[in-house]
Amino acid sequence: MNSAAIDPLTDPKAYIASLVARSRAAQQAIEHYSQEQVDDLIRAMVWAVAQPGVAEEVAQFTVDETRLGNYEGKFLKIQRKTRATLADIIDDKSVGVIEEYPDRNIKIIAKPLGVIGALAPSTNPEATPVIKGIHAVKGRNSIIIAPHPRAKLTNKKICDLMRSALKRMGAPEDLVIGIETPSLDTTNELMRQCDRVLATGGGAMVSAAYSSGTPALGVGVGNAVITVDSSADLDDAAEKIRISKTLDLAASCSSDNSVLLIDEIYDDMLQRLQAQGGYVCSEEEKAKLQATLWDEELHINTAMVAQPVDRIAAMAGIEPPEGTQFLIVLEDGFGPEHPFSGEKLSVIMALYRARDIEHAIELTRNIQAYQGQGHSCGIYSNNDNNIMKLAASTHTSRVMVNQPQAASNSGNVWNGMRQTFSLGCGSWGGNGTNHNVSWRDLINETWVSKPLAQNKIVPSDEDLFGGVRDKLA
């Protein structure tokens, strides 16, 4: 079936079927590739887009098309994040026997899933196709990427670069296919016809992925909440909060949306945030920002997403001083009556005063119960009791300690988190997993079980049930 002869707008079902047929043929061609062959392919895919000269071009192209974020953030993602992701998985064994449990006489064999249907958001369209692509191919799968319409040209550019590299490596270029005329219908058809959905995007799209009838890996809504306690290095915390809040102009849902300062260090830390370029809005300016950022039904104004601070200020009719890098609004509540407690996707931060670590935990739980439950929170602290208390008492899948949140929870060179752009949020966020999604989630596994050298012995009732047996007598 010739995909070029089918109009994706009038017949999306046939159009996607033709792409899936091409993709499946490509996947079957590498189904028995060796580990070395697979790893060479993912090396080529990353080099094709991240090599000097090309990375700069892709970063600028992405900003020009999407008008989201900034060049510096896009360049870091395409040039460094893709390299770091490759380095993170290149030595993983993903072909043949990948795990053995001698004490149980079990071996696990990795096998490909088939065709991965991936959704790419407009906020991270530069590195998402690459990172999802190499995770798919690492598992000897093929991938079809459905971009947000706002980033369709960026997606095509990146997919074409990877396709060319695959062809030059002697592999089928259709291991990577980008949908060039994206629409809701084509995306829905992709989710229905592929073998597994890897969904990154808005809540509605992730819900559609789970409803597609195809096994899906989705991610929850982000709304990172960051605590700074009295044991923290305040200068270090302020700098890292600024880095995280302004990275790619807060295009990431992992950007610091709310920062909680323990009362004891509130004034000192606020001064440090201001020294880092934070501007504290007056109540009048806060009201203007709120009226501009959300409509009456709390739908976010996409014109303000991932924009420079001066553009946001101009839209809201406020005038922060020169040198302002992010806006701070003082907040004490949470929920729809306090929209700044939710995700903002902009260089606007809600700032809270917490009495102590217990109050900070309470605020974190309440803020994320409104939006972002299960995703991420962070803490700047040198007090292990506070760190573990926060981790144990919050409904969150990952806690970043003394790290810039947006640059850390999806993995970075300074921590051991898996490198990805797909962060599972567990049952709290309506997801099937809590971990950072990687190639390991994109394979089938065959468990080979041989008899044990000696049978296991079931303990006696006394040993097995202990005092419970007597209590139930």
C-alpha positions as CSV (number, residue, x, y, z in Angstrom):
1,M,0.0,0.0,0.0
2,N,1.5,3.3,-1.1
3,S,1.2,5.8,1.8
4,A,1.8,8.8,-0.5
5,A,-1.3,7.9,-2.5
6,I,-3.6,8.0,0.5
7,D,-5.0,11.3,1.9
8,P,-4.6,11.2,5.7
9,L,-7.3,13.8,6.2
10,T,-10.0,11.9,4.2
11,D,-9.0,8.4,5.0
12,P,-6.9,8.3,8.2
13,K,-7.5,4.7,8.8
14,A,-6.1,3.5,5.5
15,Y,-3.2,6.0,5.8
16,I,-2.1,4.8,9.2
17,A,-2.6,1.2,8.1
18,S,-0.1,1.8,5.3
19,L,2.4,3.3,7.7
20,V,2.0,0.5,10.1
21,A,2.6,-2.1,7.3
22,R,5.8,-0.3,6.3
23,S,6.9,0.0,9.9
24,R,6.1,-3.7,10.6
25,A,8.2,-4.8,7.6
26,A,11.1,-2.8,8.9
27,Q,10.8,-4.1,12.4
28,Q,10.7,-7.7,11.1
29,A,13.9,-7.0,9.2
30,I,15.9,-6.3,12.4
31,E,14.1,-8.8,14.7
32,H,17.1,-11.0,14.8
33,Y,19.8,-8.3,14.8
34,S,22.7,-8.8,17.2
35,Q,23.3,-6.6,20.2
36,E,26.2,-4.9,18.3
37,Q,24.0,-4.2,15.3
38,V,21.2,-2.7,17.4
39,D,23.6,-0.5,19.4
40,D,25.2,0.7,16.2
41,L,21.8,1.8,14.9
42,I,21.0,3.9,18.0
43,R,24.4,5.4,17.9
44,A,23.8,6.5,14.3
45,M,20.3,7.9,15.2
46,V,21.7,10.1,17.9
47,W,24.7,11.3,15.9
48,A,22.5,12.2,13.0
49,V,20.7,14.9,15.0
50,A,23.2,15.8,17.7
51,Q,26.4,16.2,15.8
52,P,28.0,19.6,15.7
53,G,26.3,21.9,13.3
54,V,23.2,19.9,13.0
55,A,22.2,20.3,16.7
56,E,22.4,24.0,16.4
57,E,20.3,24.0,13.2
58,V,17.6,21.7,14.8
59,A,17.5,23.9,17.9
60,Q,16.9,27.1,16.0
61,F,14.4,25.4,13.6
62,T,12.4,24.1,16.6
63,V,12.1,27.6,18.1
64,D,11.3,29.2,14.8
65,E,8.5,26.7,14.1
66,T,6.9,26.3,17.6
67,R,7.6,29.7,19.1
68,L,8.0,27.9,22.4
69,G,11.0,27.9,24.7
70,N,14.3,29.3,23.7
71,Y,17.4,28.3,21.6
72,E,19.5,27.5,24.6
73,G,17.0,25.1,26.1
74,K,16.4,23.4,22.8
75,F,20.1,23.0,22.1
76,L,20.7,21.4,25.5
77,K,18.0,18.9,24.8
78,I,19.0,17.9,21.3
79,Q,22.8,18.1,21.8
80,R,23.3,16.9,25.4
81,K,20.1,15.1,26.5
82,T,20.2,12.8,23.6
83,R,23.8,11.9,24.2
84,A,23.2,11.3,27.8
85,T,20.3,9.1,27.0
86,L,22.4,7.1,24.6
87,A,25.2,6.8,27.2
88,D,22.6,5.6,29.7
89,I,21.4,2.6,27.7
90,I,24.3,1.8,25.3
91,D,25.8,-0.9,27.6
92,D,22.4,-2.4,28.5
93,K,21.9,-6.0,27.2
94,S,18.6,-5.9,25.3
95,V,19.1,-9.0,23.0
96,G,19.0,-12.6,24.0
97,V,19.2,-13.5,27.7
98,I,19.1,-10.2,29.6
99,E,18.7,-11.5,33.2
100,E,19.5,-14.7,35.1
101,Y,18.4,-15.8,38.6
102,P,20.6,-18.9,39.4
103,D,18.9,-19.4,42.8
104,R,15.6,-19.8,41.0
105,N,17.0,-21.4,37.9
106,I,15.4,-18.8,35.7
107,K,16.6,-16.9,32.6
108,I,14.8,-14.0,30.9
109,I,14.9,-13.6,27.1
110,A,14.2,-10.2,25.5
111,K,11.9,-10.1,22.5
112,P,10.6,-7.1,20.5
113,L,7.1,-5.8,20.8
114,G,6.7,-4.7,17.2
115,V,5.5,-1.3,16.1
116,I,5.6,1.5,18.8
117,G,3.2,4.4,18.4
118,A,4.7,7.4,20.0
119,L,3.1,10.8,20.8
120,A,5.4,13.8,20.9
121,P,4.3,17.1,22.6
122,S,4.9,20.6,21.1
123,T,7.0,21.5,24.2
124,N,9.7,18.9,23.7
125,P,9.5,18.1,19.9
126,E,13.3,18.3,19.3
127,A,14.6,15.5,21.5
128,T,11.4,13.4,22.1
129,P,11.5,11.6,18.7
130,V,15.1,10.8,19.2
131,I,14.8,9.5,22.8
132,K,11.7,7.5,22.1
133,G,13.2,6.3,18.9
134,I,16.4,4.9,20.4
135,H,14.5,3.2,23.2
136,A,12.2,1.6,20.6
137,V,15.1,0.4,18.4
138,K,17.1,-0.7,21.4
139,G,14.4,-3.3,21.9
140,R,14.5,-4.2,18.1
141,N,11.2,-2.4,17.5
142,S,10.1,0.2,14.9
143,I,8.4,3.4,15.8
144,I,5.9,5.8,14.3
145,I,5.8,9.3,15.8
146,A,2.7,11.4,15.9
147,P,3.8,15.0,16.5
148,H,1.7,17.9,17.8
149,P,0.6,19.9,14.7
150,R,2.5,22.9,16.0
151,A,5.8,20.9,15.7
152,K,5.1,18.8,12.6
153,L,8.0,20.3,10.5
154,T,10.4,19.8,13.4
155,N,9.3,16.2,13.7
156,K,9.7,15.6,10.0
157,K,13.2,17.2,10.0
158,I,14.4,15.0,12.9
159,C,12.8,11.8,11.6
160,D,14.3,12.4,8.2
161,L,17.7,12.8,9.7
162,M,17.3,9.5,11.7
163,R,15.9,7.7,8.6
164,S,18.9,8.8,6.5
165,A,21.3,7.5,9.1
166,L,19.5,4.2,9.4
167,K,19.6,3.7,5.6
168,R,23.3,4.5,5.5
169,M,23.8,1.8,8.2
170,G,22.2,-0.7,6.0
171,A,19.0,-0.9,8.0
172,P,15.4,-0.1,6.9
173,E,14.7,3.6,7.1
174,D,11.1,2.8,8.0
175,L,12.3,1.8,11.5
176,V,11.4,5.5,12.1
177,I,8.4,7.1,10.5
178,G,7.0,10.5,11.3
179,I,3.4,11.4,10.6
180,E,3.7,14.4,8.3
181,T,0.1,15.5,8.3
182,P,-0.9,15.1,12.0
183,S,-4.5,15.3,13.2
184,L,-6.6,14.0,16.0
185,D,-7.9,11.3,13.7
186,T,-4.5,10.1,12.5
187,T,-3.2,10.0,16.1
188,N,-6.2,8.1,17.3
189,E,-5.8,5.6,14.4
190,L,-2.1,5.2,15.2
191,M,-2.9,4.3,18.8
192,R,-5.5,1.8,17.7
193,Q,-3.3,0.1,15.1
194,C,0.2,0.0,16.7
195,D,1.4,-2.7,19.2
196,R,2.1,-0.3,22.1
197,V,1.4,3.3,22.7
198,L,4.1,5.5,24.3
199,A,2.1,8.7,25.1
200,T,3.6,12.0,26.2
201,G,1.3,15.0,26.0
202,G,-1.7,16.6,27.6
203,G,-4.0,14.7,30.0
204,A,-6.7,14.3,27.3
205,M,-4.3,12.6,24.9
206,V,-2.9,10.3,27.6
207,S,-6.5,9.3,28.5
208,A,-7.2,8.6,24.8
209,A,-4.1,6.4,24.7
210,Y,-5.4,4.3,27.6
211,S,-8.8,4.1,25.9
212,S,-7.4,3.1,22.5
213,G,-7.6,-0.7,23.1
214,T,-3.8,-0.9,22.7
215,P,-1.5,-1.5,25.6
216,A,-0.3,2.0,26.5
217,L,2.4,3.7,28.6
218,G,1.2,7.1,29.6
219,V,2.5,9.8,31.9
220,G,0.6,12.0,34.4
221,V,0.3,15.7,34.7
222,G,3.3,17.5,36.1
223,N,3.2,20.2,38.8
224,A,6.5,20.1,40.6
225,V,6.5,21.3,44.2
226,I,9.9,22.2,45.8
227,T,10.7,22.6,49.5
228,V,13.6,24.5,50.9
229,D,14.3,23.7,54.6
230,S,16.5,25.4,57.2
231,S,19.5,23.0,56.6
232,A,19.8,23.8,52.9
233,D,22.6,25.7,51.2
234,L,20.4,28.7,50.3
235,D,22.7,30.2,47.6
236,D,22.9,26.8,45.9
237,A,19.2,26.3,46.2
238,A,18.3,29.7,44.7
239,E,20.6,29.2,41.8
240,K,19.3,25.7,41.0
241,I,15.6,26.9,41.3
242,R,16.3,29.6,38.8
243,I,18.0,27.2,36.5
244,S,15.0,24.8,36.7
245,K,12.4,27.5,36.5
246,T,13.9,29.2,33.4
247,L,15.2,26.1,31.5
248,D,13.6,26.3,28.0
249,L,11.3,29.0,29.4
250,A,9.5,26.4,31.6
251,A,8.3,24.3,28.6
252,S,8.8,21.2,30.8
253,C,6.0,20.1,33.2
254,S,8.9,19.4,35.6
255,S,9.6,23.1,36.1
256,D,9.3,24.4,39.6
257,N,5.7,25.4,39.8
258,S,5.5,26.0,43.5
259,V,8.3,26.6,46.0
260,L,7.7,26.2,49.7
261,L,10.1,28.0,52.1
262,I,10.3,27.0,55.7
263,D,9.5,29.9,57.9
264,E,12.9,30.1,59.5
265,I,14.7,30.8,56.2
266,Y,11.8,32.4,54.3
267,D,13.1,36.0,54.2
268,D,16.7,35.0,53.5
269,M,15.8,32.6,50.8
270,L,13.4,35.1,49.2
271,Q,16.2,37.6,48.9
272,R,18.3,35.0,47.2
273,L,15.6,34.2,44.7
274,Q,15.3,37.9,44.0
275,A,19.0,38.1,43.5
276,Q,18.7,35.3,40.9
277,G,16.2,37.4,38.9
278,G,13.0,36.6,40.6
279,Y,10.4,39.4,40.8
280,V,7.7,39.4,43.5
281,C,4.4,40.5,42.0
282,S,2.1,42.7,43.9
283,E,-1.5,41.6,44.5
284,E,-2.7,43.8,41.7
285,E,0.0,42.3,39.3
286,K,-0.9,38.8,40.5
287,A,-4.6,39.4,39.6
288,K,-3.5,40.7,36.1
289,L,-1.4,37.6,35.6
290,Q,-4.2,35.3,36.6
291,A,-6.7,37.0,34.3
292,T,-4.2,36.6,31.4
293,L,-3.0,33.1,32.1
294,W,-6.4,31.4,32.5
295,D,-9.9,31.9,31.3
296,E,-12.9,31.6,33.6
297,E,-12.9,27.8,33.2
298,L,-9.2,27.7,34.0
299,H,-8.1,26.7,30.6
300,I,-4.5,27.9,30.2
301,N,-3.7,30.6,27.7
302,T,-1.4,28.8,25.3
303,A,0.0,32.2,24.1
304,M,1.7,32.5,27.5
305,V,3.2,29.0,27.5
306,A,7.1,28.8,27.4
307,Q,7.4,32.5,26.6
308,P,10.1,35.1,27.7
309,V,9.2,36.9,30.8
310,D,9.0,40.3,29.1
311,R,6.4,38.9,26.7
312,I,4.3,37.5,29.5
313,A,4.6,40.8,31.4
314,A,3.5,42.7,28.3
315,M,0.5,40.5,27.8
316,A,-0.6,40.9,31.4
317,G,0.1,44.6,31.5
318,I,2.7,44.6,34.2
319,E,6.2,46.1,34.2
320,P,8.8,44.0,36.2
321,P,12.3,45.6,36.4
322,E,15.0,45.0,33.9
323,G,16.9,41.8,34.5
324,T,13.8,39.9,35.7
325,Q,14.1,36.2,34.7
326,F,11.0,34.8,36.4
327,L,7.9,36.0,38.2
328,I,7.0,35.1,41.8
329,V,3.4,35.2,43.1
330,L,2.8,34.8,46.8
331,E,0.3,32.1,47.5
332,D,-1.2,30.3,50.5
333,G,-4.0,28.2,49.1
334,F,-4.5,25.4,46.6
335,G,-7.1,24.1,44.3
336,P,-9.2,25.8,41.6
337,E,-9.8,28.8,43.8
338,H,-6.0,29.3,43.7
339,P,-5.0,28.5,40.1
340,F,-1.4,29.5,40.7
341,S,-1.1,26.3,42.8
342,G,-1.5,24.4,39.5
343,E,0.8,23.8,36.5
344,K,1.6,27.0,34.6
345,L,4.1,26.0,31.9
346,S,5.6,29.4,32.2
347,V,8.3,31.3,34.0
348,I,5.8,32.1,36.8
349,M,6.4,30.5,40.3
350,A,4.0,30.3,43.2
351,L,5.8,30.9,46.6
352,Y,4.5,29.6,49.9
353,R,5.6,30.0,53.5
354,A,5.6,26.7,55.5
355,R,5.8,26.6,59.3
356,D,8.0,23.5,59.3
357,I,8.6,20.3,57.3
358,E,5.3,18.8,58.4
359,H,3.5,21.8,57.0
360,A,5.5,21.7,53.8
361,I,4.5,18.0,53.4
362,E,0.8,19.0,54.0
363,L,1.0,21.8,51.4
364,T,2.8,19.5,48.9
365,R,0.1,16.8,49.2
366,N,-2.7,19.4,48.9
367,I,-1.2,21.2,45.9
368,Q,-0.5,18.0,44.0
369,A,-3.9,16.6,44.9
370,Y,-5.2,19.5,42.7
371,Q,-2.7,18.9,39.9
372,G,0.5,16.8,39.5
373,Q,-0.1,14.0,42.0
374,G,2.3,11.1,41.5
375,H,4.8,13.0,39.2
376,S,7.6,14.8,41.1
377,C,8.6,16.9,44.0
378,G,11.9,18.1,45.3
379,I,13.7,19.3,48.4
380,Y,16.8,21.4,49.1
381,S,18.0,20.0,52.4
382,N,21.0,18.5,54.2
383,N,18.7,16.9,56.8
384,D,18.1,13.2,55.9
385,N,15.2,12.9,58.3
386,N,13.4,15.8,56.5
387,I,14.3,14.3,53.1
388,M,13.0,10.8,53.9
389,K,9.9,12.2,55.8
390,L,8.9,14.2,52.7
391,A,9.5,11.1,50.4
392,A,7.6,8.8,52.7
393,S,4.6,11.1,53.2
394,T,3.9,12.5,49.7
395,H,2.1,10.8,46.8
396,T,5.0,11.2,44.4
397,S,7.0,8.9,42.2
398,R,10.3,10.7,42.4
399,V,11.9,13.2,44.8
400,M,14.9,15.2,43.6
401,V,17.3,16.2,46.4
402,N,19.4,19.3,46.0
403,Q,19.0,19.2,42.2
404,P,17.3,21.5,39.6
405,Q,14.0,19.7,39.2
406,A,13.4,20.2,35.4
407,A,16.9,19.1,34.5
408,S,17.0,16.1,36.9
409,N,13.9,14.0,37.3
410,S,14.1,12.7,33.7
411,G,17.7,11.7,34.4
412,N,21.0,13.6,34.1
413,V,24.7,13.1,34.4
414,W,24.6,14.1,38.1
415,N,22.1,11.4,39.2
416,G,21.2,7.8,38.6
417,M,17.7,8.3,37.2
418,R,16.9,6.7,33.9
419,Q,17.3,9.2,31.0
420,T,13.9,9.7,29.4
421,F,11.1,12.2,28.7
422,S,8.4,9.8,29.8
423,L,7.8,9.8,33.6
424,G,5.4,7.3,35.0
425,C,3.2,8.6,37.9
426,G,1.7,5.4,39.3
427,S,-1.9,5.0,40.3
428,W,-1.7,8.5,41.9
429,G,-1.4,10.0,38.3
430,G,-3.5,7.3,36.6
431,N,-0.5,5.5,35.2
432,G,0.6,1.9,35.2
433,T,4.1,2.5,36.3
434,N,6.0,4.8,38.6
435,H,9.4,4.7,37.0
436,N,11.2,6.5,34.2
437,V,10.1,4.7,31.0
438,S,12.9,3.2,28.9
439,W,13.5,0.5,26.4
440,R,12.9,-2.1,29.1
441,D,9.2,-1.1,28.9
442,L,9.2,-1.7,25.1
443,I,10.0,-5.4,25.0
444,N,8.3,-8.7,25.6
445,E,10.0,-11.1,28.0
446,T,10.1,-14.9,27.9
447,W,10.9,-16.5,31.2
448,V,12.7,-19.9,30.9
449,S,12.3,-21.9,34.1
450,K,14.2,-25.2,34.8
451,P,13.6,-27.4,37.8
452,L,15.5,-26.5,40.9
453,A,18.3,-28.7,42.0
454,Q,16.4,-29.2,45.2
455,N,12.7,-28.6,45.8
456,K,11.7,-25.7,48.0
457,I,10.3,-26.8,51.3
458,V,7.1,-25.3,52.6
459,P,7.7,-24.3,56.2
460,S,5.7,-25.8,59.0
461,D,2.5,-24.2,60.1
462,E,4.1,-22.9,63.2
463,D,6.9,-21.2,61.2
464,L,4.7,-20.0,58.4
465,F,1.8,-18.6,60.4
466,G,3.4,-17.8,63.7
467,G,1.2,-16.3,66.4
468,V,-1.5,-15.4,63.9
469,R,-2.8,-19.0,64.0
470,D,-3.4,-18.8,67.7
471,K,-5.1,-15.4,67.5
472,L,-7.6,-16.8,65.0
473,A,-8.3,-20.0,67.0
